[in-house]
């Protein structure tokens, strides 16, 4: 019996069992209620771009049904086409019951007559998406049975349907409206949609992309929306997306939950996605709620194979990403959402999914806020290899990077690999815990390596670390330095949904401060040894988390931003511990100011109040048209804000009397020797990841340094002068 199988699958999964218990109770009641009934009464109708096929469920409950279609009536399935094989979790709507915590919940669908139809508890559902106008007979059989009997398991007539993507598009369907169970003042909405599954993932309708392969045609998808009662619907408002962790569901991320990181929206709405790809029934892989890591699965994956394994020539298709992006566009059409104010958030597997989303579709998001990602992707287990392939295979996806090469599946999960045509990511804010021992998401050398690489290349990521473990749900248990066991109004604010709502947009540039690790006043995360108080780095800290800014203006010839360090936060650990910090600055996501590689640009730093000049210099635009300014000093807000200006030379900047923190290196590029300057005392050479390669003490009278031992590439020189000043420069070795 299916109840026994489900119970066996979940008995050892306490977190999931917490949410699935009502489903078990429902099934126990359901089996008694259905005793003696037989599967029959197949009906179907067209509405909102899809055909809804409904039938009465018989006993015993089938692990799956087969749905067939043909233009003419048929009595044997050999004379029809198999269009779907829904599993019990899907045709019974158990995911809906799970997320609503209601055993009586059933699907609500359009009735084809401008009204709604509520399925009975003993009715199943499959949804078919047509790609042309026509009419079909639909039959539903037990899997393995080829008998079709008129008046029992086939529609009485051919069901007509139209194909009108512009005038009658596919829609999401509201299932229930309810108050948030976690906080007053929020109304929640549960929605369903049903995927169009095909082997050719480019065959989607203009209004509805392919969101599954043929084996998962008609797969249901659920999402929950939370809206504050104070929402001003007359003005365009932001959308915050939340992705749950492995073993979780959308319900966990309704407004008012996860108080330790405060995911309640204030200016806009919150959408919590449910990542479920129901797989093969039984105890063998994959699990009945196999997560897709919020990305997708192998094109040729068939959950009904007895031993599914991704072939070496398979491709992982981003079916789940397509669903999330389409849902966002649907929400934009039906709500008053500002498409430039979409921010994504996630924890654990959801943080990995968020990383993959912003790397693959950077133009869609204003920012990403993530918690406890392991930067490595899923482990190779019998479940994951069936849908993702093995780690050694690193299967290609259907996406292309900036070099027009296929994005590989295991390249999705780190914090820095390019996965899109766009050069830049949105701002990424990341928190991790040094006491996190959770599987592939644990704190370790891979995480720290990602920290150091990101800090050296200036993608625009603010990395935080502390004493926390993996969980983000139980604030009273947290005594790490970003929470300290306080209430949500007395913790760090910069990880809150409302913080991103207020600040970040996809149509704005931003200053990506980087090379924080080169300023000794910043803390250091260590080498990745798990645990705290063990001498491996500092227990807590951040690279970039104290920096704040506001874009002042941007034109074709100039870019300007105000910048400061946080000093007025309610939570003291949000405030910068020093009066100022040095960091390089890269202009990311420029909208108008786009000088070319090799071009000279002019920069200055002035005090915002007085206009006093603090720093200035020139620099050369790097490869990929990246504008990067060296060693900008930014101060606590209660000391001074600074205005950073960069121009392409059409606007004169006569401020060369202010010493620059950038050092001129000659020759550059070099094949072996570089010339030293008279005031150099020590020279450190660092690789792109910020790791020291060599250090010299410059002897008096020395005029050159030999760097011929370096391989070809880009390196950084960190120089201390005889006066104790620190300067940096970039060196290219041929």
C-alpha positions in Angstrom: 0.0 0.0 0.0 1.2 3.5 -0.8 0.6 4.7 2.8 3.0 2.0 4.1 5.6 3.0 1.5 5.4 6.7 2.3 5.6 6.0 6.0 8.7 3.9 5.5 10.4 6.5 3.4 9.9 9.3 5.9 10.2 7.5 9.2 14.0 8.3 9.4 13.7 11.9 8.2 12.5 13.9 11.3 12.5 17.4 9.6 10.4 16.2 6.7 8.2 14.0 8.9 7.2 17.1 10.9 5.6 18.5 7.8 4.4 15.2 6.3 2.5 13.8 9.3 -0.9 15.4 8.2 -0.4 13.6 4.8 0.0 10.3 6.6 -3.2 10.9 8.5 -4.9 11.8 5.4 -3.9 8.6 3.6 -4.9 6.4 6.5 -8.4 8.1 6.5 -8.5 8.1 2.7 -7.8 4.4 2.3 -10.7 3.5 4.7 -13.0 6.0 2.9 -12.2 4.6 -0.6 -12.6 1.0 0.4 -14.5 -0.9 -2.3 -14.5 1.9 -4.9 -13.1 1.5 -8.5 -11.3 4.0 -10.8 -13.8 5.4 -13.3 -15.6 8.5 -14.5 -12.8 10.1 -16.6 -13.7 13.7 -17.5 -11.7 16.5 -19.1 -12.2 20.1 -20.1 -10.1 23.0 -21.5 -9.4 26.3 -19.6 -6.6 28.8 -19.5 -4.4 27.2 -22.1 -4.5 23.7 -20.7 -6.7 20.6 -20.5 -7.6 19.4 -17.1 -8.2 15.6 -16.8 -10.1 14.4 -13.7 -11.0 10.9 -12.6 -12.3 9.0 -9.6 -9.5 7.0 -7.8 -10.0 3.3 -7.1 -8.6 0.9 -4.6 -5.9 -0.1 -4.2 -4.3 3.4 -4.7 -2.0 3.2 -7.6 1.6 4.4 -7.3 1.0 5.9 -10.7 -1.6 6.2 -13.4 -1.2 6.3 -17.2 -2.9 9.0 -19.2 -3.4 8.4 -22.9 -4.8 10.6 -25.7 -6.0 10.1 -29.3 -8.1 12.1 -31.8 -10.5 9.1 -32.1 -12.1 6.8 -29.5 -10.0 3.8 -28.6 -10.5 0.6 -26.5 -6.8 -0.3 -26.2 -3.9 2.0 -25.1 -1.9 0.7 -28.1 -4.1 2.9 -30.3 -3.3 6.0 -28.3 -0.3 8.1 -27.2 1.0 8.1 -23.6 1.0 11.7 -22.5 1.7 11.4 -18.8 2.3 9.1 -15.8 1.4 11.1 -12.7 2.5 9.6 -9.3 0.2 9.5 -6.3 2.0 12.4 -4.7 1.0 14.4 -7.8 -2.5 13.3 -8.8 -3.6 13.3 -5.1 -2.2 16.8 -4.4 -0.2 15.7 -1.4 2.3 18.5 -1.8 -0.6 21.0 -1.5 -1.9 19.2 1.7 1.6 19.2 3.1 2.2 22.9 2.6 -1.3 23.9 3.8 -1.1 21.4 6.7 -4.7 20.4 5.8 -5.6 16.8 5.0 -8.8 17.9 3.3 -7.1 20.2 0.8 -7.7 19.3 -2.8 -6.8 21.0 -6.1 -8.9 24.0 -7.2 -8.9 24.3 -11.0 -10.9 26.3 -13.6 -14.0 24.6 -14.7 -13.9 25.7 -18.3 -17.0 27.9 -17.8 -15.4 30.9 -16.1 -15.8 29.3 -12.8 -13.9 27.0 -10.5 -14.0 23.2 -9.8 -12.9 21.8 -6.4 -11.7 18.2 -6.7 -13.3 15.7 -4.3 -11.0 13.7 -2.0 -11.4 10.7 -4.2 -10.5 12.4 -7.5 -7.2 12.5 -9.3 -5.9 15.2 -11.7 -3.5 15.4 -14.7 -3.0 18.6 -16.7 -2.1 18.5 -20.4 -0.7 21.5 -22.3 -1.6 21.6 -26.0 0.6 23.1 -28.7 -2.1 23.4 -31.4 -5.8 23.6 -31.5 -7.7 20.4 -31.8 -9.7 17.8 -29.8 -8.6 14.5 -28.1 -10.1 11.6 -26.2 -8.4 11.2 -22.8 -8.2 7.9 -21.0 -6.8 7.0 -17.6 -5.6 3.5 -16.8 -3.8 1.7 -14.1 -0.1 1.5 -15.0 0.4 -1.8 -16.9 -3.2 -2.1 -18.0 -4.1 -1.5 -21.7 -7.8 -1.9 -21.4 -10.0 1.1 -22.1 -13.7 0.9 -21.5 -16.2 3.4 -22.7 -18.1 5.1 -19.8 -15.5 4.1 -17.3 -11.9 5.3 -18.0 -12.1 7.3 -21.2 -13.9 10.6 -21.9 -17.3 10.2 -23.5 -16.4 12.6 -26.3 -13.3 14.2 -27.8 -12.4 17.2 -25.7 -11.9 20.4 -27.8 -9.1 22.8 -27.0 -7.6 25.9 -28.5 -4.1 27.3 -28.9 -4.0 31.0 -28.3 -0.9 31.9 -26.3 -1.5 35.6 -26.6 -5.3 35.7 -25.9 -5.7 32.7 -23.6 -2.3 32.0 -21.9 -1.4 29.4 -19.4 -2.1 30.6 -15.8 -1.3 29.8 -12.2 -4.3 28.9 -10.1 -5.1 30.2 -6.6 -5.7 27.3 -4.2 -6.3 29.1 -0.9 -6.0 32.5 0.9 -5.1 32.3 4.6 -3.4 34.4 7.3 0.3 33.6 8.0 0.6 31.0 10.8 3.8 32.7 11.9 3.0 36.4 12.2 -0.1 38.6 12.3 -0.5 41.3 9.6 0.3 39.0 6.6 -2.0 37.3 4.1 -0.8 34.3 2.3 -1.8 32.8 -1.0 -1.2 29.3 -2.3 -0.8 28.8 -6.1 -0.4 25.8 -8.3 0.7 25.3 -11.9 1.3 22.2 -14.0 4.4 21.8 -16.2 4.6 21.2 -19.9 7.0 18.4 -20.2 8.8 17.5 -23.5 12.2 16.1 -24.5 12.9 19.1 -26.7 13.3 21.8 -24.1 13.1 24.6 -26.7 9.6 23.6 -27.8 7.8 25.7 -25.2 4.8 27.8 -26.0 5.4 31.6 -26.3 3.5 31.9 -23.0 4.8 28.9 -21.2 8.3 27.4 -21.3 9.1 23.7 -21.1 9.5 23.0 -17.3 10.0 19.2 -17.4 11.1 16.4 -19.6 8.5 14.0 -21.2 8.7 11.6 -18.3 7.5 14.3 -15.9 4.9 16.0 -18.2 2.1 17.5 -16.1 4.2 17.7 -13.0 2.6 20.1 -10.4 4.5 23.1 -9.0 3.5 25.0 -5.9 4.5 28.4 -4.5 3.3 30.5 -1.6 3.0 34.3 -1.6 3.0 36.4 1.6 1.8 40.0 1.5 1.8 42.5 4.4 -1.6 44.1 5.2 0.0 47.5 4.9 1.1 46.9 1.3 0.7 50.0 -0.9 -0.6 48.5 -4.1 -0.8 51.9 -5.9 3.0 52.0 -6.2 5.2 49.3 -7.8 6.7 47.3 -5.0 9.6 44.8 -4.7 9.5 41.0 -4.9 11.5 38.8 -2.6 12.1 35.2 -3.5 12.9 32.5 -0.9 14.3 29.1 -1.6 14.2 26.4 1.1 16.8 23.9 2.0 17.0 20.2 1.3 14.2 18.3 3.0 12.2 21.5 3.5 9.2 23.0 1.7 7.7 26.4 0.9 5.6 26.6 4.1 8.8 27.0 6.1 9.3 30.4 4.4 6.0 32.1 4.9 6.2 35.6 6.4 7.0 35.6 10.1 8.9 32.4 10.0 12.8 32.1 10.3 12.9 35.0 12.8 16.6 34.6 13.2 17.1 36.1 9.7 13.8 38.0 9.5 12.3 37.1 6.1 9.1 39.2 6.6 8.7 41.7 3.7 7.8 45.3 4.5 7.6 47.1 1.2 6.6 44.3 -1.1 5.7 40.6 -1.3 7.5 37.4 -0.5 7.3 34.3 -2.8 8.4 30.9 -1.3 9.1 28.3 -3.9 8.6 24.6 -3.4 11.4 22.5 -5.0 10.0 19.0 -5.5 10.5 16.7 -8.4 8.6 13.6 -7.4 10.6 10.5 -8.5 10.3 6.8 -8.6 8.1 5.1 -5.9 9.7 2.8 -3.5 12.7 2.7 -1.2 15.3 2.9 -4.0 16.5 6.1 -5.5 15.4 8.7 -6.1 13.2 9.7 -3.2 9.6 10.6 -3.8 10.4 14.2 -3.1 13.8 14.3 -4.8 15.1 17.9 -4.7 16.4 19.4 -7.9 18.7 21.8 -6.1 16.4 24.5 -7.4 17.9 23.9 -10.9 16.5 20.9 -12.9 17.4 17.4 -13.9 18.9 15.3 -16.6 17.1 15.5 -19.9 16.7 11.7 -20.3 15.9 10.9 -16.6 13.0 8.5 -16.2 11.8 8.1 -12.7 10.2 4.8 -13.6 13.4 3.1 -14.6 14.4 0.5 -12.0 17.9 1.7 -11.8 18.1 5.2 -13.3 21.6 6.5 -14.0 22.4 9.7 -16.0 24.3 8.8 -19.2 27.6 10.3 -20.0 26.1 12.1 -23.0 23.2 13.5 -21.1 22.5 17.2 -20.4 21.1 18.7 -17.2 18.2 21.0 -18.2 17.3 24.0 -15.9 13.6 23.0 -15.7 13.2 24.3 -12.1 14.9 27.6 -12.9 12.6 28.1 -15.8 9.6 27.5 -13.6 10.8 30.1 -11.0 11.6 32.7 -13.7 8.2 32.2 -15.3 6.4 32.5 -11.9 8.2 35.8 -11.4 7.0 37.1 -14.7 3.5 35.8 -14.0 3.5 37.7 -10.7 4.8 40.8 -12.4 1.7 40.6 -14.8 -0.8 40.0 -12.0 0.7 42.1 -9.2 2.1 45.6 -9.2 5.7 44.4 -8.9 8.7 46.5 -10.0 10.7 44.1 -12.3 13.9 45.9 -11.3 13.4 45.1 -7.6 13.5 41.3 -7.5 15.9 40.0 -4.8 16.5 36.3 -4.0 17.2 34.6 -0.7 17.9 31.1 0.4 19.3 28.8 3.0 21.5 25.6 2.6 20.3 23.9 -0.6 18.3 27.1 -1.2 21.4 29.2 -0.9 23.0 27.0 -3.6 19.9 27.4 -5.7 20.0 31.2 -5.3 23.7 31.3 -6.3 22.9 29.3 -9.4 20.0 31.6 -10.2 22.0 34.8 -10.0 24.9 33.4 -11.8 22.8 32.0 -14.7 20.3 34.9 -14.8 22.1 37.9 -13.3 20.0 40.5 -15.1 16.9 39.3 -13.3 18.0 40.1 -9.7 18.9 43.1 -7.7 20.8 41.0 -5.1 21.1 37.6 -3.5 21.2 36.9 0.3 22.3 33.4 1.2 23.0 31.4 4.2 25.4 28.4 4.7 26.2 27.3 1.2 29.0 24.8 0.8 30.1 26.0 -2.7 30.5 22.5 -4.0 27.1 21.1 -5.1 25.4 17.8 -4.3 27.2 14.7 -3.2 27.3 11.8 -5.7 24.7 9.5 -4.2 22.4 7.0 -5.9 19.6 9.6 -5.8 21.6 12.6 -7.1 23.6 10.7 -9.8 20.2 9.6 -11.3 19.2 13.1 -12.1 22.5 15.1 -12.1 25.1 12.6 -13.1 28.3 11.8 -11.2 30.7 14.5 -9.9 33.4 13.1 -12.2 31.1 13.5 -15.2 30.2 17.1 -14.4 27.5 17.0 -17.1 26.9 20.0 -19.3 23.7 22.0 -18.8 21.7 23.7 -21.5 23.1 27.1 -20.5 26.1 29.0 -22.0 28.7 31.1 -20.2 30.3 34.4 -21.4 32.6 32.5 -23.7 29.7 30.7 -25.3 30.7 27.4 -23.7 28.3 25.0 -22.0 27.9 25.7 -18.2 28.8 22.5 -16.4 26.5 21.3 -13.6 29.1 21.4 -10.8 30.3 24.9 -11.9 26.9 26.2 -10.8 27.5 26.1 -7.1 30.7 28.1 -6.3 30.6 31.9 -5.7 32.6 33.0 -8.7 32.3 31.0 -12.0 30.7 32.8 -14.9 27.5 31.1 -16.0 25.9 33.7 -18.3 26.5 36.1 -21.2 26.7 38.9 -18.7 30.0 39.8 -17.1 28.7 40.8 -13.7 26.6 39.2 -10.9 24.3 41.2 -8.7 25.5 42.0 -5.2 25.7 38.7 -3.1 25.6 38.7 0.7 26.7 35.5 2.3 26.6 34.2 5.9 28.2 30.9 7.0 29.0 29.3 10.3 32.3 27.8 11.5 30.4 25.2 13.5 28.4 24.0 10.5 29.0 20.3 10.0 26.0 19.7 7.7 27.0 17.4 4.8 28.1 19.2 1.6 27.1 22.6 3.2 29.6 22.3 6.0 32.2 24.9 6.8 35.5 23.8 5.3 38.5 24.7 3.0 36.3 24.9 -0.1 34.1 27.6 1.5 37.2 29.6 2.6 38.8 29.2 -0.8 35.6 30.7 -2.3 35.9 33.6 0.1 39.4 34.4 -0.9 38.9 34.1 -4.7 35.8 36.3 -4.6 37.6 38.9 -2.5 40.4 39.0 -5.0 38.4 39.3 -8.2 35.9 41.9 -7.0 32.6 40.3 -8.2 30.7 42.1 -5.5 30.2 39.7 -2.6 30.0 40.4 1.1 31.2 37.3 3.0 30.4 36.9 6.7 31.3 34.1 9.1 30.6 33.5 12.7 30.1 30.8 15.4 26.7 29.6 14.1 25.8 26.1 13.1 23.7 25.1 10.1 20.2 25.9 11.3 18.6 29.3 10.7 15.2 28.7 12.3 15.9 28.8 16.1 17.0 32.3 17.1 17.1 31.6 20.9 19.8 29.0 20.2 22.0 31.4 18.4 24.8 33.1 20.2 27.0 33.9 17.2 28.1 37.5 16.6 25.5 38.3 14.0 22.6 37.4 16.3 23.8 37.1 19.9 20.5 35.5 21.0 18.7 38.8 20.6 15.2 39.5 19.1 15.0 40.1 15.4 15.0 43.8 15.9 18.3 43.7 17.8 20.2 41.4 15.4 22.1 42.2 12.2 19.7 43.9 9.9 21.7 43.4 6.7 20.5 39.8 6.2 16.8 40.8 6.4 14.5 40.6 3.4 13.5 44.2 4.1 17.1 45.4 3.9 17.3 44.1 0.3 13.9 45.4 -0.5 14.9 49.0 0.4 18.3 49.1 -1.4 19.0 46.9 -4.3 17.9 47.1 -8.0 18.8 45.2 -11.2 19.0 48.4 -13.2 21.6 50.1 -11.1 25.4 49.8 -10.9 27.1 49.3 -7.6 30.7 49.6 -6.1 32.1 46.1 -5.5 34.6 46.6 -2.7 37.2 43.9 -2.6 40.7 42.9 -1.5 39.4 43.3 2.1 41.8 40.6 3.3 44.8 42.8 2.5 43.8 45.3 5.2 45.1 43.8 8.4 42.4 45.5 10.4 39.8 43.0 8.9 39.4 39.6 10.6 40.3 36.5 8.8 38.3 33.2 8.4 41.3 30.9 8.7 41.8 27.9 6.5 38.5 26.1 6.8 39.0 24.0 9.9 35.6 23.3 11.5 34.9 24.8 14.9 35.8 27.9 16.8 38.3 28.8 19.5 40.8 26.5 17.8 43.3 29.0 16.6 42.2 28.7 13.0 41.4 32.2 12.1 38.9 34.5 13.8 35.6 33.2 15.2 33.7 35.9 13.4 34.1 38.7 10.9 33.2 40.0 7.4 34.9 41.0 4.2 32.8 43.8 2.9 29.8 43.6 5.2 30.4 47.0 6.8 30.4 48.9 3.5 27.4 51.0 2.5 26.8 53.2 -0.6 24.4 55.2 -2.7 24.8 55.8 -6.4 24.9 59.5 -6.9 24.9 59.6 -10.7 26.0 57.8 -13.8 26.5 59.0 -17.4 28.4 57.9 -20.4 31.4 59.8 -19.3 31.3 59.7 -15.4 30.3 57.5 -12.5 29.8 58.7 -8.9 28.8 57.1 -5.6 28.7 58.1 -2.0 30.3 55.5 0.3 30.6 55.0 4.1 31.1 52.3 6.7 28.1 51.4 8.9 28.3 53.2 12.3 24.7 54.0 13.2 23.2 50.5 13.3 21.0 49.4 16.3 22.9 46.2 16.5 26.5 47.1 17.5 28.1 44.2 15.6 26.8 45.7 12.4 29.0 48.8 13.0 32.5 48.9 11.6 35.1 48.3 14.3 37.6 50.8 12.9 37.3 54.4 11.8 38.2 53.5 8.2 39.0 50.6 5.9 41.0 50.3 2.7 39.7 48.3 -0.2 39.8 48.2 -4.0 36.6 49.1 -5.9 35.3 47.6 -9.1 32.3 49.2 -10.8 29.9 46.4 -11.4 26.7 46.3 -13.5 27.5 49.7 -15.1 24.5 51.1 -16.9 26.0 54.0 -18.9 29.7 54.4 -17.9 31.5 51.7 -20.0 35.0 52.8 -21.0 36.9 50.2 -23.0 39.8 47.9 -22.0 43.1 49.7 -21.9 41.5 53.2 -21.7 42.8 55.5 -19.0 40.2 56.7 -16.4 40.5 59.3 -13.7 39.3 58.9 -10.2 39.0 61.0 -7.1 37.7 60.7 -3.5 36.3 63.8 -1.8 34.7 64.4 1.6 31.0 64.6 1.0 30.4 67.6 3.3 33.3 69.9 2.6 34.4 68.7 -0.9 37.9 68.3 0.4 40.0 66.1 -1.9 41.2 63.0 -0.1 42.6 60.8 -2.9 42.9 60.7 -6.6 44.7 59.0 -9.4 44.4 57.3 -12.8 44.1 53.7 -13.7 43.7 51.6 -16.8 40.5 49.8 -17.6 41.1 46.0 -17.2 40.2 43.2 -19.5 36.5 42.8 -20.0 36.1 46.5 -19.7 36.2 46.3 -16.0 36.9 49.6 -14.2 38.8 48.9 -10.9 40.1 51.6 -8.6 42.9 50.7 -6.0 42.8 51.1 -2.3 39.9 53.5 -1.6 39.7 54.6 2.0 36.1 54.6 3.3 35.2 56.0 6.7 32.5 55.4 9.3 29.4 57.4 8.6 29.7 59.3 11.8 33.2 60.5 10.7 32.6 61.3 7.1 31.0 60.1 3.9 33.1 60.2 0.8 32.1 60.8 -2.8 33.9 58.6 -5.3 34.1 59.9 -8.9 35.4 58.1 -11.9 35.5 59.8 -15.4 36.8 58.8 -18.8 38.8 62.0 -19.3 36.2 64.1 -21.1 35.6 65.7 -17.7 38.9 67.1 -16.4 40.2 66.0 -13.1 43.2 68.2 -11.9 43.9 66.6 -8.6 47.2 65.0 -9.2 48.7 66.7 -6.1 47.0 64.1 -3.9 49.1 61.0 -3.5 47.7 57.9 -5.1 47.6 54.5 -3.4 48.2 52.9 -6.7 51.8 52.2 -7.7 53.1 52.3 -11.2 54.9 49.1 -12.2 57.2 49.0 -15.2 57.5 47.3 -17.5 53.9 46.0 -17.4 53.3 43.4 -18.8 56.7 41.9 -18.2 58.5 38.8 -19.3 60.9 38.7 -16.4 62.1 41.9 -14.7 60.3 44.9 -13.1 61.9 48.1 -11.9 61.8 49.1 -8.3 61.3 52.6 -6.9 63.5 54.3 -4.4 61.0 54.4 -1.6 60.1 50.7 -1.8 60.9 48.8 1.4 59.1 45.4 1.1 57.3 43.8 -1.8 54.8 41.0 -1.6 53.5 39.2 -4.7 50.1 37.6 -4.5 48.1 35.4 -6.9 44.6 36.0 -8.1 43.3 34.3 -5.0 45.2 36.6 -2.6 47.7 34.0 -1.6 51.3 35.2 -1.1 53.7 33.7 -3.6 56.9 35.5 -2.5 58.1 38.5 -0.4 61.3 40.6 -0.8 63.0 43.1 1.3 64.2 45.7 -1.2 67.9 46.5 -0.7 69.2 50.0 -1.0 70.6 50.6 -4.5 68.6 47.7 -6.0 66.8 48.7 -9.2 65.1 45.5 -10.4 63.2 42.4 -9.2 63.2 39.2 -11.1 59.7 37.7 -11.5 60.5 35.3 -14.3 59.6 32.4 -12.1 55.9 33.4 -12.3 53.6 31.6 -14.8 51.7 33.7 -17.3 48.8 35.6 -15.7 47.6 38.4 -13.5 49.2 39.1 -10.1 49.1 41.8 -7.4 52.1 43.6 -5.8 51.6 44.8 -2.3 54.3 47.3 -1.4 55.3 49.0 1.8 57.3 52.2 1.5 60.1 53.4 3.8 57.6 55.8 5.3 55.3 53.0 6.2 52.8 53.7 3.4 51.1 50.8 1.7 50.5 50.8 -2.1 49.3 48.2 -4.5 49.6 47.5 -8.2 48.6 44.8 -10.7 51.2 43.0 -12.7 50.7 41.0 -15.9 53.3 38.3 -16.6 53.6 37.3 -20.3 
